[in-house]
């Protein structure tokens, strides 16, 4: 039998260190795994000894920016970014400026655009929760019935896009209403929560502006970590009360992690970003590293690193949130919040392994946990019958990150850094979309 493609080399997933194997791919699926017998493919990739094959990466948190903010990114440019970063499945967020994904019509428009512009990827979507003038429950119900919608996204404070409840009393009443609705009409899908406290953020901003603070660390200092912990606790309580799965987005503090672990069960998932792992408040030298939630002190970064290393109930949700350079410069209070990430997700996973994380755990937090939590049973492992989403990581790469970049925003927060690893090949749906670091799409 001649397969569509054969890839051979050292392969690792969350459950098995396969050693040196040959993977035969046919019709977009892993058809066979051979531990010794040579097999033949129309395309044949031999992975160098210093590289490893892992399952295609799954990113549960991404802002692809189309429609509404295409000067920052669009589905076509994101497709290139994802291929370069080893991402084969990605979940697009809801809060595009001016056109948040809060109606069925907008959801269907995004789906059409993504299929036309990035057909090699599996792009799925979060459904946006609108709080004003009232919850958009009818629209949520229709969106959540769609197989490509992964759940509902709830903002507990203001962020890009402005879909939040500014009144503190109504906020908790509406969150209760949302979770009650999800228990009956949510199709068993989770609520993903941006957990910061609006009142604490406002008070901190007013206080520091009044004190004349406009240095880069003013924003991190204005948004207290306790506010994140408080709202994460509230979301987890609602999830337990109504038996609804809960995702805590971009956790950034020790307190939030401890709170999450108090409620840990198969019904909860916590996302960690590469930037909260790589940077701390002490690295905040310009508005380029402004994001929400902000960078935290070193002790919080240490907690993020330690908890990700455990691998249980956590995933890498990058919060890829690109902005053009012009929108990132100037006054710290006016600069846009968010950074691009996904072009370097695979390199980051390699960095985790090079810095002591077991390769199986790295595969767990970059693919398997998300596949299991979101019911994607056809991916996240290297097994016969699974979808042929595979990534090759060169684990002996000393290249410094620098331009040119695939992201439309044209910059990277990691410029000048060396992760010690890079993605050389990405196979998505059985198609080779990145070969030796060069795009084939």
N, C-alpha and C positions, 0 to 999 in steps of 0.2 A: 504494500500500500504506500502510495506517495501522498504525504500530507500537504496541506496548503503551506504550512510553515513548521519548521523544527527549530527549537532553541535548546541549546545544551550548555550546562554549567552547574555551578553550586547553587542550589535553590533552598530557600528558607521561607516558611510561613509561621503563623502563630502557634500551630500545633505540631509541626514536623520540621526537623532539620533533615532535608532530603539527601544531602550530600550531592555528588555529581550525578545529574540525571539528564535525560533527553525528553523534551516535552513535545509531543506531536499535536498540532492544532489543525482542526478541520471545521469549516463552517462557523468560525468564531468561538469554538468551544475547545477546551482541552480534551482531546480524544484519547490520548494514551500518555502514560509516563513510563519510560524505560530506564531501568537502573543499570543496564549493561549492553543490551542488544542495540546495535546501530539502527536507526530508522531514517527514512529519506523524506525530504520536503522540497517543495518548489522553491521556497526560500529557506536558507539554513544559516542560523546565527550560532556562532561558537563564542561563548562568553569567556573573557580572559580569567586567569586564575585569581587575580586580585578583586574580581567583581562577584556580586551575588545577584540572583534573581529573586524578587519578592513579588507578592500580589500587587496589582495596580492600586494606587493610593486613592483613598476616599476622603474627600474634604467636605465636612458637614456645614461649613460656614464660609460663604464667599459672596462678595458683592461684584457682580458682573457688569452692572451700571447701565444696561440697556433694557428698555428705553429710558430716556430722560437725562442721562449724564454721559453720553458717549464720547465726550472729549477726554474722559478718564479711562474708559474701557468699553468694549462691546463684546458680543458673543464671538465674533470672528477673532478678534485679538485674544480674547480669553482662551479660545480653543488652542491657540499657539502656546500661550502661557502654560496651560495645563499639560500639554504634550511635553514641553520642556521640563516641567516639574514632576513628571511621572504620575500625574493625576488622571484617572480614567473615569471617576464618578465624582460629581461636585454638586452641592446644594446651594442654589442662588437665594440670596436674601431678598427682603421685601421692600426696603425703604429707599428706593430710588428717588432723588429729589424731584418733587413736582408730580410724580406719578407712582405712588406706592402701590404695591400689589395687593389691593384690598377688595377687588371685584373679580368675578369670574371672567369678564371681558379682558381685563388686563392680564390675568393669568394665562388665558388662551393666546393672547398676543405674544407674550414672552416665550411660550412653548413653540409657537410657529417660528419665531425669530431664531431661537436656539437650534431647532432642527435644521433650518436652512443654512445657518452660518457655522455650526460646529457639530456636524453629523457624526463625527468619529467619537464623540463623547456621550456619556449618559449624564445629562444635566437635569436635575430635579429641582423642586422649588418649595420654599416655605410660603405659606399663605399669611398675609399680613392682617393683624388684628387692629381695626380702627376703633378708637375710643371716643372720639367726638364727631358728631353730637351724641351718638350712641354706638353701641357695639354693632358691628356689621355681621350679625350672626347668620342671616339668610345667605349672604355671599360666602361666608366661611363654610357653611354646610355644603354648598355646591362645589367650592374649590377642594374641600377635603375628600370629596367622593372621587377625585381624579387620582389615578394610580401614580402619576408623576409628582404629586404634591405630598411632601413627607410629613407635614405637620403645620401647626400654627406658631407664628412668631409674635411674642409679646414684649414690648418695651416698657420697662418700669420707670424710665426717665427719658428726657429729651435726648435725641441723637440726630444724626443725619436723617432727613426725611420727615421728622416732626410728628410721627404717629405714636403718641403717648397721651396719658391723662394727667393734666397739670394739677388737678385738684386732689389733694392727698386723701380726703375722705372718700370721694367717688372712686379713687384708684383701687382701693381694696374691695369696695363693693363690686366694681366691674370685674376685677380679677376673679372674685368668687363666682360671678355670673359666667365668666368665660370658662372656668374649669368645670362648672356644673354642666354647661353646654357641651364641652368636650367629652364628658363622661357618657353622654347620650348620643351625640351626633359626630364625634370626632373620629370615628372609624378605628379606634384604638391607637391613633397617632398621637405623638407627644406635643406638648407645648414647649417651645424653646424660649428661654428668658434672658433678656439683657437686664442684669440685676445691678442697678445703682439707685440710690435714693435721691429723688429730685430735689427735695427741700434741703438736704445736706449739701448737695452740689451748688444750689443757688446761694445758700448762706456763705459757703466757702468762697465762691467767686466774688460776691459782693464785698466780703471782708478783705480779700487780698487786693482787689481793685482799689478799694478805699485806702489801703495801706501803700498804694503806688507800686505794687508788684507787677512787673511785666516781663520778668526773666523766664526762661524756658521751663523751669520747675514750678512756676506758679500754677499751671493747670493741674499737674499731679497733686500738688499740695492743697488744691481747692476741692478735690473730689475724694473724700475720706473712704478708706477701705472698709470701714464699718458699715457704710451705706450699702455696699455690695453684699456683705455678709447678711445684713438685715433682710434685704429683698430676696436673696437666695433662700433664706430660711422660710420666708413667706411663700415662695413658689413651691418649695418642697412640701410644706404643710398642706397647701391646696391640692397638690398632686396625690398625697396620701388620703386626704379627706374624700376626694372624688375618684380615686383609683385611675388616675390619668398619668401616663409616662411624662417625665420631666427632663428637659435638658437645661443645664446651667451653662450659659455661653461664657467664653473667654474668662475663666476664673483667674483671678490675679492676686489673691491675698491668702495668707495662712488661715485667717478666720473663716473665709468662704470654704476652703478645703476641709477644715475641721467640721464645719456645719454640714457639708455634703456627706462626709463620712458617718455622721450621726444618723443619716437617713438611707444609707447605702442599701440598694436592693437591685434586682434585675429591671426595675421600673425607672431607674435614674441613670443619667449619663452626664459627665462633665467634660467640657471642651477646654483644651489648653492651646494657646497660640504659640507659634515660634518666637514672636517678639517678646512675650512675657517670660519666655525661657531664656532668650539670648541677652536681653537688655534689662536694666533696672533704672530707677529714678536718677541714679548717679550718671547715667549715660545721656541724660536729656540735655543736650547742649544747644539745641535749636528746635524750632517748631516742626522740623521734618519728622521727629519722633513723637509728635502729638497724636494720641489716639484715645478712644473711650472703650473700656476703662483705661486709665492712664498707666504708665509704667510705675511700679511700686518700689519700695526700698529693697535692699539686698535680701533681707530676711524673708520677704515674701517671694522673691525670685527663687530663693533656695527651697522654699516650700513647694513651689510649682515644679521644680526639677525633681524633687524627691517623690512627689505624688505621681508624676507622669511615669517615673521609673517603675512604680509598682504595677502599672499596667491594667489594673482592675477598674472597670466602669468608667474609663476615660478614653478620649480620642483627641486627635489633633484637628481642631477646627481653626483654620488659619486666620479667619477674619480678614481675608484679602480685601482691602478697601482702598483702591487706588485713587489718587487725586493728581492732577497736573502740578508740576513743580511750582508754578506761579501761585497756586492756591495754598501751598504749604509754607510760603514765606511771609515775612512781615510780622505784625503784632501777634504775640502768642495767643491772645484771646480771640482774634479774628481768623487765624489760620485754620484750615480744614483739618478735621480729625480723621486719621486713618492712614494706613501704609499698604503698599503692595507686598505680597508674600509668596504667591503660588508658584512663581517661576523657580523658586528655590526650595519647594517643599521636599522634593526627593533628596536634595543635598542636605537638608536639615535632618531627615531621617538617617542618612548616612553618618552625619555628625553625631547623632545620638549613639549609634553603634560604636563609632570610633572613640567615644568618650565613656564607654563602659556599659551601655545598655545592651542586654542580650538581644541578638538579632530577631529572635522569635517574639520578644516583647515589643521591639520596634515595629514588627509587622502587625502585632496585635493593636497597637495604638494608632497605626496609620491606615488600617483597613479592616481587620477582622472584627474589632469591637463595634465599629459603626455598621458593618454589614449585618451583624447579629441583632443589634438594637433596632435597626430599621427594617428588619425582615427581608433583607436582600440575600436570599439563600444561595444565589448563583455566583457569588463572588466573595473575596476576602480570604480564600485559601487556594493553594495549588493542588488541585485534585481532579481526577478524571470526571468529566461532566460539568465542571465549572466553566463559567465564562472566561475566555482567554484574554484577561486583563493582567498584564505582566510588566514589570519594570526591572531594568538592569541598573544596579548601582555600582559605579566604579569606586571602590573603597580605598584607592591609593591615588587620589587626585590632589595635586597641590596648586590648582589654579586659583588665582585671586578673582573674586567676583567683580565684574565691571561691565560697562556697556560694550556693544549695543544690547538692549533688552527687548524681549518680545512684548512686554506689557505696553499698552498704548500710552500710559502716563510717562514712560521713558526714564524711570529711575528706580533704585533699590535701596532700602535702608541698610543692606548688607554689603554695599559697595566697599571694596578694599579688604573684605574679610575672606578667609579661606576655611571652608567647612571641612576640607580634607576628603570630600566625596562629591560625586556628581552623578546625574542621570545620563546614561549613554543611549539607552534604548527604551522606548515606551511602546507597548503593544496594547491597543484598545479594540475590543470586540474582534480580536483575532487579526487586526490590521497593524502593520508596522507604521507608526506615525512619527517616531523619532529614531534615527539610526546614526550611531556614532556622534551623537550630539547635534545632528542636522535634521531639521524638520522634513517630513515627507508628505505634508498636507498643504 
